[in-house]
């Protein structure tokens, strides 16, 4: 079977996806974390399809003119571009996507800090209450077992 644009060929998509992946490793090292793997895989395949369709369109236009590119190919290229851009944004590969990830990560760090602060504050309150209780118990023993409420 002849390959026209390669966008439906798993082998062609995989080859281009590997090239894209090499670039991503350099510009977005955070995507090497295991939990990003499924999203990165989807993005790489979408970006590869977009690139293959763009190359096909460019070579067809250069050789035969824009009228010789099937309308379905233009539609596929548009859809591939949209999907690749959306996935790239989700991964922080666009300016807005990166800002969104930084904001989320910053909020998470603030929440972790707030939780740690609350835990420390709770520990201090508990220690102070235990100290008050110990002082009260010592005073009760010293006074012969009577408290202010017994008077």
C-alpha positions as CSV (number, residue, x, y, z in Angstrom):
1,X,0.0,0.0,0.0
2,X,1.4,3.4,-1.0
3,X,1.8,6.0,1.7
4,X,0.5,9.4,0.6
5,X,1.1,11.6,3.6
6,X,2.2,9.2,6.3
7,X,-0.3,10.4,8.8
8,X,-2.1,7.1,8.9
9,X,1.1,5.0,9.0
10,X,2.1,3.9,12.5
11,X,5.7,3.4,11.4
12,X,5.9,6.9,9.8
13,X,4.2,8.5,12.8
14,X,6.5,6.7,15.3
15,X,9.6,7.8,13.4
16,X,8.6,11.5,13.5
17,X,7.3,11.2,17.1
18,X,10.8,10.0,18.2
19,X,12.3,13.1,16.5
20,X,9.8,15.3,18.3
21,X,10.5,13.5,21.6
22,X,14.2,14.2,21.4
23,X,13.4,17.9,21.1
24,X,10.9,17.8,24.0
25,X,13.5,16.1,26.3
26,X,15.7,19.2,25.8
27,X,13.1,21.9,26.3
28,X,10.7,20.3,28.8
29,X,12.7,18.1,31.2
30,X,9.8,17.9,33.6
31,X,8.0,15.7,31.1
32,X,10.5,12.8,31.7
33,X,8.6,12.0,34.9
34,X,6.7,8.7,34.7
35,X,3.3,10.2,35.4
36,X,3.5,12.3,32.2
37,X,4.2,9.3,29.9
38,X,0.6,8.7,28.7
39,X,0.0,12.4,27.9
40,X,3.4,12.8,26.3
41,X,2.7,9.7,24.1
42,X,-0.6,11.2,22.9
43,X,1.1,14.6,22.2
44,X,4.0,13.0,20.3
45,X,1.6,11.1,18.0
46,X,-0.5,14.2,17.4
47,X,2.5,16.4,16.7
48,X,4.0,13.7,14.4
49,X,0.7,13.5,12.4
50,X,0.6,17.3,12.2
51,X,4.2,17.4,10.9
52,X,3.6,14.7,8.3
53,X,0.5,16.4,7.0
54,X,2.2,19.8,6.8
55,X,5.1,18.3,4.9
56,X,2.8,16.5,2.5
57,X,0.8,19.8,1.9
58,X,4.0,21.8,1.4
59,X,5.5,19.4,-1.1
60,X,2.2,19.0,-3.0
61,X,1.7,22.8,-3.2
62,X,5.3,23.2,-4.4
63,X,5.1,20.5,-7.0
64,X,1.5,20.8,-8.2
65,X,-0.1,23.9,-6.6
66,X,-2.5,24.3,-3.7
67,X,-5.5,23.1,-5.8
68,X,-4.0,19.6,-5.9
69,X,-4.2,19.1,-2.1
70,X,-7.4,17.2,-1.3
71,X,-9.8,19.2,0.9
72,X,-9.9,16.2,3.3
73,X,-6.1,16.6,3.8
74,X,-6.5,20.3,4.6
75,X,-9.2,19.3,7.2
76,X,-7.0,16.6,8.7
77,X,-4.1,19.0,8.9
78,X,-6.3,21.6,10.7
79,X,-7.6,19.0,13.1
80,X,-4.1,17.6,13.8
81,X,-2.8,21.2,14.4
82,X,-5.6,21.9,16.9
83,X,-5.1,18.6,18.8
84,X,-1.3,19.0,18.9
85,X,-1.7,22.5,20.2
86,X,-4.2,21.6,22.9
87,X,-2.1,18.7,24.1
88,X,1.1,20.8,24.0
89,X,-0.7,23.4,26.2
90,X,-1.8,20.8,28.6
91,X,1.8,19.7,29.0
92,X,3.1,23.2,29.5
93,X,4.8,23.5,26.0
94,X,3.0,26.7,25.2
95,X,3.4,30.1,27.0
96,X,-0.1,29.9,28.4
97,X,0.2,26.2,29.2
98,X,3.5,26.8,31.0
99,X,2.0,29.7,33.0
100,X,-0.9,27.5,34.0
101,X,1.4,24.7,35.1
102,X,3.5,27.2,37.1
103,X,0.4,28.6,38.8
104,X,-0.9,25.2,39.7
105,X,2.5,24.1,41.0
106,X,2.8,27.3,42.9
107,X,-0.6,26.8,44.5
108,X,0.3,23.2,45.4
109,X,3.5,24.4,47.0
110,X,1.6,27.1,49.0
111,X,-1.0,24.5,50.1
112,X,1.8,22.2,51.2
113,X,3.4,25.0,53.1
114,X,0.1,26.0,54.7
115,X,-0.5,22.4,55.7
116,X,3.0,22.2,57.2
117,X,2.4,25.5,59.0
118,X,-0.9,24.2,60.4
119,X,0.7,21.0,61.6
120,X,3.5,22.9,63.4
121,X,1.0,25.3,64.9
122,X,-1.1,22.4,66.2
123,X,2.0,20.7,67.7
124,X,2.8,24.0,69.5
125,X,-0.7,24.3,70.9
126,X,-0.7,20.7,72.0
127,X,2.7,21.2,73.8
128,X,1.4,24.4,75.5
129,X,-1.7,22.6,76.6
130,X,0.3,19.7,78.0
131,X,2.6,22.1,79.8
132,X,-0.4,23.9,81.4
133,X,-1.8,20.6,82.4
134,X,1.5,19.5,83.9
135,X,1.8,22.8,85.9
136,X,-1.8,22.4,87.1
137,X,-1.3,18.8,88.2
138,X,1.9,19.8,90.0
139,X,0.1,22.6,91.8
140,X,-2.8,20.3,92.7
141,X,-0.4,17.8,94.2
142,X,1.5,20.5,96.1
143,X,-1.7,22.0,97.5
144,X,-2.9,18.6,98.8
145,X,-5.2,17.7,96.0
146,X,-7.5,20.8,96.0
147,X,-8.1,22.9,93.0
148,X,-9.6,26.4,92.6
149,X,-13.0,24.6,91.9
150,X,-12.9,22.9,95.3
151,X,-12.8,26.1,97.2
